[in-house]
Amino acid sequence: MKASRLRTRGGGAAAVAAWGLAIVLAGVARAEEPSDGPNRIFRDDFIENLVGRWNLTREIRGKQVQNTLEATWILNHQFLQLHLKDVADPPAYEALALIGDIHADKRYVIHWCDTYGGKFSGVGYGMRSGNSIEFAFSDPEGSFFNTFTWDPAAKGWTFLMENGDKSGKRVFFAKDTLRRP
């Protein structure tokens, strides 16, 4: 009787140990999965609202100018590329912006390049708050902010751009309003 109990207990203990080992190994495998990299695809329902073609009206220096914007996923769905350009032929202004996700930090990154060249290109970081992401670009002379706000009712976006001085005061630079064609 005692031997059969030991065998039962031994078999049960072995099964429990095997399950425990499996759980530990699964945890190690999950811990080894990269939080960022080529196997971590950038999927974001909020950012997905930007995908497609847009008419963009920019208010800048007291004027309104018309632009277009096309947003497409690139580089293994790691970045959403925004291609902005004014409607002039050839365009007087054109920009490429790449929005990515730093999953480990739970924040967004944006790389902005435009016709002003390398000196004025920048990398900004932001976090989502409600229906907005405020991208902050640091600069020795001050900061620049570009706040992307989604309006679910209008199904459109607003990009509010502000210059920030060293004291933290912000000044309006431009406002983009995006609507579907």
Secondary structure by P-SEA (a helix, b strand, c coil): caaaaaaaaaaaaaaaaaaaaaaaaaaaaaaaccccccccccccccccccccccccccccccbbbbbbbbbbbccccccbbbbbbcccccccccbbbbbbbcccccbbbbbbbccccccccbbbbbbbcccbbbbbbbcccbbbbbbbbbbccccbbbbbbbbbcccbbbbbcbbbbbbcc
